[in-house]
Every structure is written in structure tokens, then in C-alpha cells.
């Protein structure tokens, strides 16, 4: 049987970054010369442009501060260790930030690949890339805390799970359920 491919988001699933996104958007807006209402929309629209690079520089400095104080949720390491499949990290944080955090907390080796915003600009592009790489996978499951990301990726025909730590969702419970359901 082919392996399950699990695609995990970072902020909200692996850890919680304490970043003031309003301040970040204000600073990005000043830097790019127009009002930015949504970073996700900005990344998608200005992917591979100079504006993207300018904004990335600003956001990465805030993300770096955030990961220095952040820790993985308590169940993360156990959940990753217990999963018998492939795991990708797909996040709209920068790859440098993601790798730094994973290395710092001994989590890097659990992931087949870490995908950040610089190479893809959107969650949809990240998931398409993984689908292309893992075309013989048994099943793909995206776990994300953003309704927007879930909605945009459902069109790809993979299982999408809206994950909410504040509502009591647990990564270890989710992975155990996948194992018991034989998904």
C-alpha cells in the first residue's frame, strides 16, 4: 500500500507565532507604497516580483523575532514520530525561518521537505508541487488552520482538514485517528 502524505501548516499547527500582523501589514504597506490588507493575498499577487522581495524582508524580521520565543506545541514531536508516512511542511512563512525553528527544536528530520513562501507564493502552489512530487502516494491530507487555504486547496482533490488548536484540536489525536481509520 502506498504511503499517506501529510502536509502540515506551521503557524497554528506546529507552533504559535506571537506576531502582531497589523503592525507587520502597516510596515509592509509603507515599504511597498500602498495599503496591504492581507499578506496571503499580497504573497499570491506579487509572487516573484521586487515588491514581494521588499515585503519578504520586512516580514522575515518579525518572523525571526517570533520563532526565537516560540516553542512547538507539546504534542508535535510525539505526533511526528508516530506518523508512518511522508510529512511535508507547507507554510507562508519564509523557508529560512521554518528551517531555523525546526533545527532549533530537533524537528527538521521529520519532514521530507520544507516549503515556504519564497518558492511558491501560495498554499495552492505548494500543494500542487507536492502532488506532482508524490504522484504515487496513497492519499494526501492537508492540515491547516486557515479556512482560505483549505478552500483554495480542496479543488485539488485531496483531503483537507481545518485544524483549530483553540477548539481543542490535537496533532497526535489527528494522526492516531488517521491510523485507526486507515485513511
Secondary structure, DSSP 8 states (H G I E B T S, - for coil): ---EEEEE-SBTTTB-----HHHHHHHHHHHHTS--S-HHHHHHHTTTSHHHHHHHHHHHHHHHHHHHH--B-TTHHHHHHH--SEEEEE-SS-HHHHHHHHHHTT-GGG-SEEE-HHHHSSHHHHHHHHHHHTTT-SEEEEEES-HHHHHHHHTTTSEEEE--GGGT--HHHHHHHHHHHT-
